[in-house]
Amino acid sequence: MKAYNMKRFATWIGLGLFLFSFSSPAYTGENMNQQKKDLKSAVFAGGCFWCTESDFEKIDGVTEVISGYTGGHQKDPNYQQVSSGITGHTEAVKVYYDSKKVSYEALLEIFWRHVNPIDPGGQFADRGSQYRSAIFYHDDLQKKLAEASKKALDQSGRFDKPVVTEIVKLETFYPAEEYHQDYYKKNPIRYKVYRYGSGRDQFLNKTWKSEKNKTSALKSKLTPLQYEVTQNDATEPPFDNTYWDNKEAGIYMDIVSGEPLFSSTDKFKSNTGWPSFTKPLVPQNIVEKKDRSLFMVRTEVRSKKADSHLGHLFPDGPPPTKLRYCINSASMKFIPVENLENQGYAQFLELFVKSG
């Protein structure tokens, strides 16, 4: 027997039964295709599409989110059919985004933080397969990235049960009826009542409370630029940052965690406008990741403990390594040689004695 459907109940009460007579999607035709031809898209299912649409539309770089249905066997289903569970579809959203501003990997992170990925029977108060969580991929790259992010979340220890969110190839996506689009804007009071009653935010706040506390603490500790660079992968301006031309002897540590990263003994003038190093001071404190943003494949450099974005690694440095670690000043704090001992980094003093 199908469980109580809170979202459907809210629709009956808030909109009236007459709204079900709308059956022609408003988001079709040449006009929509023309506007979106230069954007990328991603499809996610996170239970109630009113909520999922609202969550993604708040993201910088997302230009539009369309509520709809996908993953079923019936052609051009309507809300009554989908919500009854007879079509095999799930409520989903199609996210149009500017990949120059937000990556698919970032959208995946946002998705995981707005669903209950260990619930196989629906999402929050809405029960049934029509409210299951899922990622619908367009191509092999999206599939690979989605599977990697799911595996990382599963192994993170965040949840005490396996992550069951499906990763499925996208077939036909049907836009939902007009009255479902931007529901949270058109009916803010009814939406807020539904959302609170569903228990969604209570679950998310409890699950990610430590992350929110961390964010608040970091924002109070770091400057806006330091926060954007380390936490949101921003890049500071060249030739207009603290350490690009710093010639003092000492070490550079992570601005968030204090883990040692680079030494002035490996710093060189690269004429790029950013601090550049031939090698890390403590290799195990450096993590290298593939970065596919900006229509190219680069090697991103992050810190191990704090997971701060530091910069990128390029194969155009001087001998002996022929590497260039191009690092943002905003991600680091410099400690001069004379302060190493009193700040707890005495183990690196010998390096400067040897180097003269």
VEXBA-761334 format. One record per residue (C-alpha): residue in three letters; x, y, z. Coordinates in steps of 0.02 Angstrom, whole numbers, plus 32768, in hexadecimal, padded with zeros to 4 digits. Layout:
<dolums>
DOLUM | residu | x | y | z
DOLUM | Ala | X | Y | Z $
...
</dolums>
This chain:
<dolums>
DOLUM | residu | x | y | z
DOLUM | Met | 8000 | 8000 | 8000 $
DOLUM | Lys | 8041 | 80AB | 7FD1 $
DOLUM | Ala | 8077 | 8111 | 8068 $
DOLUM | Tyr | 802E | 81BB | 8096 $
DOLUM | Asn | 8066 | 823D | 8015 $
DOLUM | Met | 807E | 82E2 | 8070 $
DOLUM | Lys | 80AC | 8343 | 7FD5 $
DOLUM | Arg | 8012 | 830A | 7F77 $
DOLUM | Phe | 7FA6 | 8338 | 800B $
DOLUM | Ala | 7FF4 | 83E5 | 800E $
DOLUM | Thr | 7FCE | 83FA | 7F56 $
DOLUM | Trp | 7F16 | 83CC | 7F6E $
DOLUM | Ile | 7F01 | 8444 | 7FFF $
DOLUM | Gly | 7F6C | 84D4 | 7FBF $
DOLUM | Leu | 7F43 | 84D8 | 7F06 $
DOLUM | Gly | 7E99 | 8486 | 7EF5 $
DOLUM | Leu | 7E6A | 83F3 | 7E89 $
DOLUM | Phe | 7E4C | 8462 | 7DF2 $
DOLUM | Leu | 7F07 | 847A | 7DDA $
DOLUM | Phe | 7F18 | 83C7 | 7D9E $
DOLUM | Ser | 7EC5 | 83FC | 7CFC $
DOLUM | Phe | 7F69 | 844D | 7CC5 $
DOLUM | Ser | 7FC3 | 83CE | 7C5A $
DOLUM | Ser | 802D | 842F | 7BDD $
DOLUM | Pro | 80DF | 844E | 7C17 $
DOLUM | Ala | 8113 | 8503 | 7C03 $
DOLUM | Tyr | 81CC | 84DD | 7BF0 $
DOLUM | Thr | 81D1 | 8495 | 7B40 $
DOLUM | Gly | 81F3 | 84D8 | 7A92 $
DOLUM | Glu | 8277 | 8532 | 7A30 $
DOLUM | Asn | 8282 | 85C8 | 7AA4 $
DOLUM | Met | 82BD | 855F | 7B38 $
DOLUM | Asn | 833A | 8500 | 7ACC $
DOLUM | Gln | 8383 | 85A1 | 7A87 $
DOLUM | Gln | 839D | 85EB | 7B34 $
DOLUM | Lys | 83EF | 854F | 7B79 $
DOLUM | Lys | 845C | 8519 | 7AE7 $
DOLUM | Asp | 84FB | 855C | 7B38 $
DOLUM | Leu | 84D6 | 8513 | 7BE4 $
DOLUM | Lys | 84F2 | 8466 | 7C2C $
DOLUM | Ser | 846C | 8403 | 7C86 $
DOLUM | Ala | 8461 | 8383 | 7D11 $
DOLUM | Val | 83CC | 8321 | 7D52 $
DOLUM | Phe | 83B1 | 82F3 | 7E08 $
DOLUM | Ala | 8324 | 82A5 | 7E6D $
DOLUM | Gly | 831B | 82D4 | 7F24 $
DOLUM | Gly | 8268 | 82B3 | 7F55 $
DOLUM | Cys | 81F2 | 8347 | 7F49 $
DOLUM | Phe | 8224 | 83A9 | 7EAF $
DOLUM | Trp | 81E4 | 844B | 7EFD $
DOLUM | Cys | 8270 | 843C | 7F7D $
DOLUM | Thr | 82F7 | 83FB | 7F08 $
DOLUM | Glu | 82D3 | 8487 | 7E8C $
DOLUM | Ser | 82DC | 8509 | 7F17 $
DOLUM | Asp | 8382 | 84C6 | 7F58 $
DOLUM | Phe | 83D9 | 84C8 | 7EAF $
DOLUM | Glu | 8396 | 8570 | 7E76 $
DOLUM | Lys | 83F4 | 85C3 | 7F06 $
DOLUM | Ile | 849C | 858E | 7EBD $
DOLUM | Asp | 8507 | 860D | 7E62 $
DOLUM | Gly | 8521 | 85D1 | 7DB0 $
DOLUM | Val | 847A | 8576 | 7DA6 $
DOLUM | Thr | 840E | 85D5 | 7D2A $
DOLUM | Glu | 836C | 8572 | 7D34 $
DOLUM | Val | 8322 | 84D6 | 7D82 $
DOLUM | Ile | 828E | 847A | 7D36 $
DOLUM | Ser | 8222 | 8404 | 7D9D $
DOLUM | Gly | 81EC | 8367 | 7D42 $
DOLUM | Tyr | 81E1 | 82AB | 7D35 $
DOLUM | Thr | 825B | 8227 | 7CF6 $
DOLUM | Gly | 828C | 8171 | 7D09 $
DOLUM | Gly | 81E3 | 8124 | 7CE2 $
DOLUM | His | 818D | 80C2 | 7C58 $
DOLUM | Gln | 80F5 | 812D | 7C2C $
DOLUM | Lys | 8100 | 81B4 | 7BA7 $
DOLUM | Asp | 80DB | 8268 | 7BDB $
DOLUM | Pro | 8098 | 8243 | 7C8B $
DOLUM | Asn | 803D | 82C3 | 7CF5 $
DOLUM | Tyr | 804C | 82E6 | 7DAE $
DOLUM | Gln | 7FB6 | 827D | 7DE1 $
DOLUM | Gln | 7FFF | 81E5 | 7D8A $
DOLUM | Val | 80B0 | 81FB | 7DC9 $
DOLUM | Ser | 807E | 821F | 7E7D $
DOLUM | Ser | 8015 | 8180 | 7E7F $
DOLUM | Gly | 80B1 | 811B | 7E5B $
DOLUM | Ile | 806A | 80C0 | 7DC2 $
DOLUM | Thr | 80DD | 8107 | 7D3C $
DOLUM | Gly | 8187 | 80DB | 7D83 $
DOLUM | His | 81BE | 8191 | 7D79 $
DOLUM | Thr | 820C | 81F5 | 7E04 $
DOLUM | Glu | 81FC | 82AD | 7E28 $
DOLUM | Ala | 829D | 82FD | 7DEC $
DOLUM | Val | 82EA | 83A3 | 7DBA $
DOLUM | Lys | 834E | 83D5 | 7D21 $
DOLUM | Val | 83D5 | 8450 | 7D52 $
DOLUM | Tyr | 8419 | 84C6 | 7CCD $
DOLUM | Tyr | 84C2 | 850D | 7CFF $
DOLUM | Asp | 8556 | 8572 | 7CC2 $
DOLUM | Ser | 85EB | 84FD | 7CD3 $
DOLUM | Lys | 865F | 8594 | 7CDA $
DOLUM | Lys | 8611 | 85C2 | 7D81 $
DOLUM | Val | 85E0 | 851B | 7DCE $
DOLUM | Ser | 861E | 846C | 7DA3 $
DOLUM | Tyr | 85BD | 83CA | 7D99 $
DOLUM | Glu | 8624 | 838B | 7E2C $
DOLUM | Ala | 85E9 | 841F | 7E93 $
DOLUM | Leu | 8534 | 83FA | 7E65 $
DOLUM | Leu | 854D | 8348 | 7EA2 $
DOLUM | Glu | 858B | 8388 | 7F4A $
DOLUM | Ile | 84F4 | 83FA | 7F57 $
DOLUM | Phe | 847F | 836A | 7F2C $
DOLUM | Trp | 84C5 | 82F7 | 7FB3 $
DOLUM | Arg | 84AE | 837E | 8036 $
DOLUM | His | 83F5 | 8391 | 800E $
DOLUM | Val | 83B8 | 82DD | 8010 $
DOLUM | Asn | 83B3 | 8245 | 8080 $
DOLUM | Pro | 841F | 81CF | 8019 $
DOLUM | Ile | 8405 | 8138 | 8089 $
DOLUM | Asp | 8346 | 8133 | 8078 $
DOLUM | Pro | 830F | 80B1 | 7FF6 $
DOLUM | Gly | 8254 | 80D2 | 800C $
DOLUM | Gly | 8244 | 8189 | 7FDB $
DOLUM | Gln | 827A | 822E | 8026 $
DOLUM | Phe | 8242 | 8270 | 80CF $
DOLUM | Ala | 8182 | 8276 | 80DC $
DOLUM | Asp | 8168 | 8245 | 8026 $
DOLUM | Arg | 816C | 8189 | 8011 $
DOLUM | Gly | 8175 | 811A | 7F79 $
DOLUM | Ser | 81EA | 8101 | 7EE5 $
DOLUM | Gln | 81A7 | 81A0 | 7E94 $
DOLUM | Tyr | 8205 | 81FF | 7F1D $
DOLUM | Arg | 82A6 | 819A | 7F1B $
DOLUM | Ser | 834E | 81F2 | 7F14 $
DOLUM | Ala | 83AE | 81DD | 7E72 $
DOLUM | Ile | 8431 | 822A | 7E00 $
DOLUM | Phe | 8408 | 821E | 7D47 $
DOLUM | Tyr | 84A6 | 822E | 7CDF $
DOLUM | His | 84B1 | 8270 | 7C2B $
DOLUM | Asp | 8556 | 8221 | 7BFA $
DOLUM | Asp | 85E7 | 81B5 | 7C35 $
DOLUM | Leu | 8640 | 8246 | 7C88 $
DOLUM | Gln | 85A9 | 8274 | 7CF3 $
DOLUM | Lys | 8594 | 81BB | 7D1E $
DOLUM | Lys | 8649 | 81AB | 7D53 $
DOLUM | Leu | 8644 | 8249 | 7DBD $
DOLUM | Ala | 859E | 8219 | 7E0D $
DOLUM | Glu | 85DC | 816B | 7E3A $
DOLUM | Ala | 867D | 81B2 | 7E82 $
DOLUM | Ser | 861F | 822F | 7EEE $
DOLUM | Lys | 85A7 | 81AA | 7F2B $
DOLUM | Lys | 8638 | 8138 | 7F5A $
DOLUM | Ala | 868F | 81C7 | 7FB6 $
DOLUM | Leu | 85F3 | 81EE | 8019 $
DOLUM | Asp | 85D7 | 8136 | 8040 $
DOLUM | Gln | 8688 | 8125 | 8083 $
DOLUM | Ser | 8687 | 81C8 | 80E3 $
DOLUM | Gly | 8631 | 817F | 817C $
DOLUM | Arg | 85AD | 8209 | 8176 $
DOLUM | Phe | 8521 | 8187 | 817B $
DOLUM | Asp | 8511 | 80E3 | 81D8 $
DOLUM | Lys | 84B9 | 808F | 8144 $
DOLUM | Pro | 84EB | 8079 | 808D $
DOLUM | Val | 84C5 | 8104 | 8011 $
DOLUM | Val | 8438 | 80C1 | 7FA4 $
DOLUM | Thr | 841D | 8154 | 7F2E $
DOLUM | Glu | 840E | 8110 | 7E7C $
DOLUM | Ile | 847F | 8148 | 7DEE $
DOLUM | Val | 841D | 812D | 7D4E $
DOLUM | Lys | 842F | 815D | 7C97 $
DOLUM | Leu | 83B9 | 81EB | 7C6B $
DOLUM | Glu | 8331 | 81C1 | 7BEF $
DOLUM | Thr | 82A2 | 8239 | 7BCD $
DOLUM | Phe | 8287 | 82C9 | 7C45 $
DOLUM | Tyr | 81D5 | 830D | 7C48 $
DOLUM | Pro | 81BC | 83BC | 7C8F $
DOLUM | Ala | 8135 | 83C0 | 7D14 $
DOLUM | Glu | 8098 | 8429 | 7D09 $
DOLUM | Glu | 80AA | 84E7 | 7D0F $
DOLUM | Tyr | 8067 | 84F9 | 7DBF $
DOLUM | His | 80F5 | 848C | 7E02 $
DOLUM | Gln | 817D | 84FC | 7DB8 $
DOLUM | Asp | 81C6 | 8575 | 7E39 $
DOLUM | Tyr | 8142 | 853C | 7EB5 $
DOLUM | Tyr | 81AA | 857D | 7F46 $
DOLUM | Lys | 81A0 | 862C | 7EFB $
DOLUM | Lys | 80E9 | 8628 | 7EC7 $
DOLUM | Asn | 80A9 | 85DD | 7F6A $
DOLUM | Pro | 812B | 8609 | 7FEE $
DOLUM | Ile | 80BE | 85EC | 8087 $
DOLUM | Arg | 8079 | 8544 | 804E $
DOLUM | Tyr | 8128 | 8510 | 8018 $
DOLUM | Lys | 8176 | 853C | 80C0 $
DOLUM | Val | 80EB | 84DF | 811C $
DOLUM | Tyr | 8106 | 8446 | 80AF $
DOLUM | Arg | 81C3 | 844B | 80BB $
DOLUM | Tyr | 81C4 | 8459 | 8178 $
DOLUM | Gly | 8140 | 83D1 | 818A $
DOLUM | Ser | 81A3 | 835B | 811C $
DOLUM | Gly | 8235 | 8357 | 8197 $
DOLUM | Arg | 82B2 | 8378 | 810C $
DOLUM | Asp | 830D | 840A | 8159 $
DOLUM | Gln | 830F | 83BD | 8206 $
DOLUM | Phe | 8369 | 8324 | 81BF $
DOLUM | Leu | 83E3 | 838C | 8157 $
DOLUM | Asn | 840D | 8401 | 81E6 $
DOLUM | Lys | 8430 | 8370 | 825B $
DOLUM | Thr | 8496 | 8310 | 81D9 $
DOLUM | Trp | 8501 | 83A2 | 81A2 $
DOLUM | Lys | 8506 | 8405 | 8244 $
DOLUM | Ser | 85C0 | 83EF | 825A $
DOLUM | Glu | 85DF | 842F | 81A9 $
DOLUM | Lys | 8576 | 84CA | 81CA $
DOLUM | Asn | 85D3 | 84EC | 826B $
DOLUM | Lys | 8677 | 84D8 | 820C $
DOLUM | Thr | 863E | 8552 | 8187 $
DOLUM | Ser | 860B | 85D3 | 8209 $
DOLUM | Ala | 86B1 | 85C1 | 8264 $
DOLUM | Leu | 8716 | 85D0 | 81C4 $
DOLUM | Lys | 86BA | 866B | 818C $
DOLUM | Ser | 86E3 | 86BF | 8230 $
DOLUM | Lys | 879A | 8688 | 8227 $
DOLUM | Leu | 87C1 | 86AD | 8171 $
DOLUM | Thr | 87B4 | 8746 | 8104 $
DOLUM | Pro | 872F | 873D | 807A $
DOLUM | Leu | 87B6 | 871D | 7FF8 $
DOLUM | Gln | 8809 | 8695 | 8061 $
DOLUM | Tyr | 8761 | 8640 | 8078 $
DOLUM | Glu | 8734 | 8647 | 7FBF $
DOLUM | Val | 87DD | 8602 | 7F8B $
DOLUM | Thr | 87EC | 8575 | 800A $
DOLUM | Gln | 8736 | 8540 | 8013 $
DOLUM | Asn | 86EC | 856E | 7F69 $
DOLUM | Asp | 8785 | 8552 | 7EF9 $
DOLUM | Ala | 8794 | 8608 | 7EC7 $
DOLUM | Thr | 8833 | 8653 | 7E7E $
DOLUM | Glu | 887D | 86F6 | 7EBD $
DOLUM | Pro | 88BD | 877D | 7E44 $
DOLUM | Pro | 8970 | 8768 | 7E04 $
DOLUM | Phe | 89F3 | 87E7 | 7E3B $
DOLUM | Asp | 8977 | 8828 | 7EBD $
DOLUM | Asn | 898A | 87AB | 7F4B $
DOLUM | Thr | 89F3 | 879E | 7FE6 $
DOLUM | Tyr | 8A7F | 8725 | 7FBC $
DOLUM | Trp | 8A98 | 8726 | 7F00 $
DOLUM | Asp | 8B39 | 878A | 7F11 $
DOLUM | Asn | 8B68 | 875A | 7FC4 $
DOLUM | Lys | 8C24 | 8739 | 7FD1 $
DOLUM | Glu | 8C30 | 8718 | 808D $
DOLUM | Ala | 8C70 | 8672 | 80CE $
DOLUM | Gly | 8BEF | 8607 | 8125 $
DOLUM | Ile | 8B61 | 858C | 8109 $
DOLUM | Tyr | 8AAF | 8599 | 80CB $
DOLUM | Met | 8A25 | 8541 | 812A $
DOLUM | Asp | 896C | 8522 | 8109 $
DOLUM | Ile | 8908 | 85BA | 8142 $
DOLUM | Val | 887E | 8549 | 8189 $
DOLUM | Ser | 88D9 | 84B8 | 81DC $
DOLUM | Gly | 898D | 84F3 | 81F0 $
DOLUM | Glu | 89D3 | 845A | 8198 $
DOLUM | Pro | 8A7C | 8480 | 8146 $
DOLUM | Leu | 8A70 | 848B | 8089 $
DOLUM | Phe | 8B03 | 84E0 | 8033 $
DOLUM | Ser | 8BAE | 852C | 8058 $
DOLUM | Ser | 8C02 | 85C8 | 8017 $
DOLUM | Thr | 8C96 | 8559 | 7FE9 $
DOLUM | Asp | 8C29 | 8510 | 7F5E $
DOLUM | Lys | 8BD7 | 85B4 | 7F2A $
DOLUM | Phe | 8C05 | 8600 | 7E82 $
DOLUM | Lys | 8BD4 | 8694 | 7E17 $
DOLUM | Ser | 8B5A | 8654 | 7D95 $
DOLUM | Asn | 8B1E | 86FC | 7D52 $
DOLUM | Thr | 8A6B | 86C1 | 7D64 $
DOLUM | Gly | 8A3B | 8733 | 7DF4 $
DOLUM | Trp | 8A1E | 86A6 | 7E70 $
DOLUM | Pro | 8A94 | 8650 | 7EEC $
DOLUM | Ser | 8AE7 | 85BE | 7E92 $
DOLUM | Phe | 8B46 | 852A | 7EDA $
DOLUM | Thr | 8BA6 | 8498 | 7E8D $
DOLUM | Lys | 8B6D | 841C | 7F11 $
DOLUM | Pro | 8B09 | 840F | 7FB4 $
DOLUM | Leu | 8B5F | 841B | 805D $
DOLUM | Val | 8AFD | 8387 | 80A1 $
DOLUM | Pro | 8ABD | 831E | 800F $
DOLUM | Gln | 8A3E | 82BF | 8078 $
DOLUM | Asn | 89E6 | 8364 | 809F $
DOLUM | Ile | 89BF | 837F | 7FE6 $
DOLUM | Val | 8930 | 832D | 7F86 $
DOLUM | Glu | 8926 | 8334 | 7EC8 $
DOLUM | Lys | 887E | 8328 | 7E6E $
DOLUM | Lys | 8843 | 8333 | 7DBB $
DOLUM | Asp | 87EF | 83D9 | 7D96 $
DOLUM | Arg | 8782 | 83DB | 7CF8 $
DOLUM | Ser | 8741 | 848C | 7D09 $
DOLUM | Leu | 8762 | 8516 | 7C89 $
DOLUM | Phe | 8756 | 8498 | 7BF9 $
DOLUM | Met | 87FE | 8449 | 7C21 $
DOLUM | Val | 884B | 83C3 | 7C8F $
DOLUM | Arg | 88C0 | 8405 | 7D15 $
DOLUM | Thr | 8909 | 83C3 | 7DB7 $
DOLUM | Glu | 88BE | 8419 | 7E4E $
DOLUM | Val | 8925 | 8423 | 7EEE $
DOLUM | Arg | 88CF | 8416 | 7F97 $
DOLUM | Ser | 8909 | 8402 | 8049 $
DOLUM | Lys | 88F4 | 8358 | 809A $
DOLUM | Lys | 88B3 | 8385 | 8147 $
DOLUM | Ala | 884A | 8420 | 8124 $
DOLUM | Asp | 881B | 83F2 | 8071 $
DOLUM | Ser | 883D | 84A7 | 8042 $
DOLUM | His | 8849 | 84D5 | 7F8B $
DOLUM | Leu | 88FC | 8510 | 7F73 $
DOLUM | Gly | 8916 | 8523 | 7EB9 $
DOLUM | His | 8951 | 84B9 | 7E26 $
DOLUM | Leu | 89E8 | 8453 | 7DF1 $
DOLUM | Phe | 8A38 | 846D | 7D46 $
DOLUM | Pro | 8AC8 | 8411 | 7CED $
DOLUM | Asp | 8B24 | 84AF | 7CBB $
DOLUM | Gly | 8B94 | 84D0 | 7D52 $
DOLUM | Pro | 8C51 | 84D9 | 7D5C $
DOLUM | Pro | 8CC7 | 8445 | 7D7F $
DOLUM | Pro | 8CD9 | 83D4 | 7DDA $
DOLUM | Thr | 8C1F | 83AE | 7DEA $
DOLUM | Lys | 8BE3 | 8412 | 7D51 $
DOLUM | Leu | 8B42 | 842D | 7DB3 $
DOLUM | Arg | 8AE9 | 84CE | 7DDF $
DOLUM | Tyr | 8A75 | 84CE | 7E75 $
DOLUM | Cys | 8A13 | 856D | 7E52 $
DOLUM | Ile | 89C4 | 859A | 7EF9 $
DOLUM | Asn | 894D | 8622 | 7F35 $
DOLUM | Ser | 8996 | 8692 | 7FBB $
DOLUM | Ala | 88E9 | 8697 | 800C $
DOLUM | Ser | 88F4 | 85DE | 8034 $
DOLUM | Met | 8996 | 85EF | 8096 $
DOLUM | Lys | 89E8 | 8643 | 812A $
DOLUM | Phe | 8AA2 | 8668 | 8126 $
DOLUM | Ile | 8B13 | 864A | 81BD $
DOLUM | Pro | 8BC0 | 869A | 81B7 $
DOLUM | Val | 8C57 | 8632 | 81EB $
DOLUM | Glu | 8C6D | 8694 | 828C $
DOLUM | Asn | 8BBC | 8667 | 82C3 $
DOLUM | Leu | 8BBE | 85AD | 829A $
DOLUM | Glu | 8BEF | 8570 | 8346 $
DOLUM | Asn | 8B76 | 85D9 | 83AC $
DOLUM | Gln | 8AE7 | 85AB | 8338 $
DOLUM | Gly | 8B06 | 84F0 | 8343 $
DOLUM | Tyr | 8B63 | 84D0 | 829F $
DOLUM | Ala | 8C14 | 84BB | 82E4 $
DOLUM | Gln | 8C2A | 8417 | 8283 $
DOLUM | Phe | 8C42 | 847E | 81E5 $
DOLUM | Leu | 8CD0 | 84ED | 8227 $
DOLUM | Glu | 8D53 | 8472 | 81EB $
DOLUM | Leu | 8D18 | 848B | 8139 $
DOLUM | Phe | 8D4C | 8541 | 813C $
DOLUM | Val | 8DF1 | 851F | 8194 $
DOLUM | Lys | 8E20 | 84A7 | 8109 $
DOLUM | Ser | 8DE8 | 851D | 8082 $
DOLUM | Gly | 8E53 | 85A8 | 80CA $
</dolums>
